[in-house]
Amino acid sequence: MAQNRATFSATLALLARKGLRYATVIDLGCADGHFFVQHLQLFAGGVPVNIDANALYEPSLKLVQEALGGHYRIAAVADQPGEVTMTLAAHPYWSSLRGSGDSYWQRLNGMASGQRTVPAIRLDDLARELHLKPPYLLKLDIQGAEVQALRGARDVLGKTHVVVCEADLDDFQAINAELVASGFRLYDLTQLSYAGDQTLGWFYPVYLNESLAHLVPRAFWREANNEAVLKAQIERRTSILAQLGVELRRIKASRGKG
């Protein structure tokens, strides 16, 4: 009965089977724009909006726009328009609006490599400028700037069905609080990634707008599966009792010898 939903792609496919469709797919921190292309079947009829602060990705984003339409912007997404300082990293995927002294860089072993001033936009302003049509799917992969981006997207969030967000464990509580306050519920945790000592490092939570709560069943399993689930629990306890008996007899024997 359990399904393998280790990736957010699998979760999005499940939501598609439940009937969710998006008029616009907004990808913040889109890099080369591959998210929309890789999920094209799930986003049929949707318009891509790709946004990234690094001009390195502009040639790829132009190609995506030429092939699929939609829009792209080379800008950081924040809670205020203007300019912001981006700290560059050894790999462009890791560049962040967080300064070089921020604890974020400790997670990357200090692999910062200078700074650059980049334009900043509010997502609500961009949605009005481009006349983006809801409902939206919003994806964020912006290396620690998630809360600021969400605070500049109040109107967009009200018209968003699903949010997918890369979250560093250190940032998750703040991101979660912002999305819950904006009317979302945590739907799934995907792509759990671990540090060198196997401590949880980062992952991709998937959020569903509260207006779609009817898509989440209250029961853990279908009523038709009651007997099978009950049987599995009985068998599990039988197995546990057998193992417990063996282990307790072993412990007792070992202590008796002492």
N, C-alpha and C positions, 0 to 999 in steps of 0.2 A: 504493500500500500504506500510506503514511503517513496518519494521521488528524489532523485539526485538534483539538487538545485545549488550546486557549488558555485555557479557563476551568475552574475546578474543577467547575462544573456538568457539563461534558462528561466529565470524568474520573469523576465519580460515576455518570453514566449508563453509562459503560463498565463500571464495577464492578457496576452493577445487571444488565447483560447477562451478566456472569460469575456471577450468582446471589447477590450479596451483599444481605442484608436486615438491617434493624435493628429491634429491639423498641422502642428508645428513642433519640431524637435530642436530644442535649444541646447547646445553643447558648449559649456564654459570650460576653458582649458582644453580645447579640442585637438591641439597639436595639428596633425596632418589631416584631420577630418575623417578619420577612418571609422569612428563609431557609427555614424549614420550609414556609411557604405556597407559595413559589415552586417548591419541589421536591416538592410533595405527591405527584405520581405516583411518584417514586422512593422515597418514604417510606411507601407504602401500608401500613397496619397498624401503623405506628410511632407512638409517643407523644411529643409535643413537650415538652421541658423548656427554657424560655426564662429566662435569667438576665442581668440587667444592673444596674449600680450606680446608674443614673440614673432617678429616679422620673418623669422626663419621659415615659418610654415606657410607664408602667403602663396608661393607657387603651387603647393598642393591644394590649398583652399580655393584658388582660382580654378584649378582643374575640376574639383568637386562641383563648384558652382556651374561651370560650363557643361558638365555632364548631367547634373541633377537639378539645376536651378537653385533657388533659395538665396541666402545671403551669407556674407562673412564680414567680420570686423577684426582688425588688428588693434586690440586694446585690452586693458585690464578691466575687470568688472568689480565695482566697488559700491559703497553706499553714497558716494558723492562724485559728481563729474569733475573733470579737470586733468591733473597729472599726478602720477604716483611714482615712487622709486621701486624698481624691481631689482632684487639681488639675484645675480646670475649664478648658475651652478655649473659644475663640471659637465653635466649633461643637461640639455635644455628642458627635459621633462621635469627637473627638480627645481627650476628657477621659481622664486617666490617673492611675494610682496613683503615678506617678513625680513627685517634687517639682519645683517650678518651676525649680530650679537644674540639673536633670538634662539631659544632652545631647539627650534626646528632644525637648525644647522648641526646641533650636536647629534641629532638622529642620523645625519648624513656625514658624520665624521669631519665636519668643517669644510666640506667641499664647495665653498662659495668662491666665485671668481670675478668679483667686481659688481658694479651697479649700473643701471641704465634708467633714465626717465622715460616713462611710457604714458600714453593717453589713458584716461580712466573714464568709464561710462557707467551709468546706472541702467540696469536691465529694463526697468519700467520705462525709462526714456526711450530706449531703443525699440521696445515693443510698440510704443506709440508712433515713433518715427517711421517704422517699417510697416505699420498697420498689420502686425502679426495676428493671425487668427488662432483662437483657442479651439479645443483644449490643447494644452501644452504637455510635453514631456521635457523635464529639465534634468540635465546631467551636469555635475560639477566635478572637476578634477583640477583644482587650482591651488594646491599646495599651501593650505593654511589660511586662505582668504575667503573661506566659505561663508562665515557669518556676515562679513561685510557685504558680500555679494547678495546674500539672502535679504539683508536689510534694505537693499536698494531694489528689491523685486517684490514688494508687497502686492501690487496689482497683479503681476504675473503669477505669483503663487496662488492667488485666489482663483485663477483660471487653469491651474496645473493639475493634471490627474496623477502623475507619477514623478517622483524625484529619485534619481540615482546619484550617490555622492561618495567619492573617495573620502575616507575619514581616518586620519591618524588617531590612534587610541587616545592620545593626550587631548585631542580636539573634539572627540565624539560627543561628550556631554554638552558642550556649547552648541554644536550643530544640531543635536537632537532637540535641545530646548527651544531653539529658534524655529525648527520645523513643527514641533508640537504646538507652539504658540501660534503658528500660522495655519493650523487646521489640518495637520497631517498625522498619520499614525505609522509607526514602524511596521513594515510588512515582511521584510526579510533581511537577513544578514548573509552576505555573499563574499566570495574571494578573500577568505581570511588568510592573512600573510603574517609571517612570524619573524622575529629578530633572530640573531645568531644563537641565542640560548633558548630558543623556542618560546619566548614570551610573545604574546600577541602584539603585533606592531601596527598594522593597518588593515582596512577591509572596506567593503562597499555595502553600506546599508541601502535598502530600497524602501521608499516611503509611498504611501497611498493616501490620496486626499480623503478626509473623513466623509465627504459626500458620497464616496464609493464604498462605504463600510459594508454594504449589502453583499459585496463580492467576497467577504471574509466569513466563512461559516462559523457559527458559534461552537459546534461540536467538533471534537478532534478527529473523528472518523465518521463515515456514513453509517446510518442506522442499520443498513443491510449487512454491515460487517461486524455487528455486535458479537455474534457467536465466535467468529474467527479471532477477534481481538481478545475476548474472554479466554478462549482456548490457549492463545499464545501466552497470556499471563499465568494461567495455571501451569503450563509446561515450564515457563521460566522459573516459577517458585519451586516446582519439583526438582529442577536442575540445581537451583541454588541450595536447597536442602541437602541434596546428595553431596554436592561439593563441600558444604559446610560440615557435614558429618565426617567426611574423609579428613578434612583439615583439622577438625577438633580432635579426632582420634590420633592424628599424627603429633599434634602439639602435646596432648596428654602423655603419649608414649615417650616423647623426647624429654619431657619434664620428669617422668618417672625414672628414667635412666640416670638423670642427674642426681 
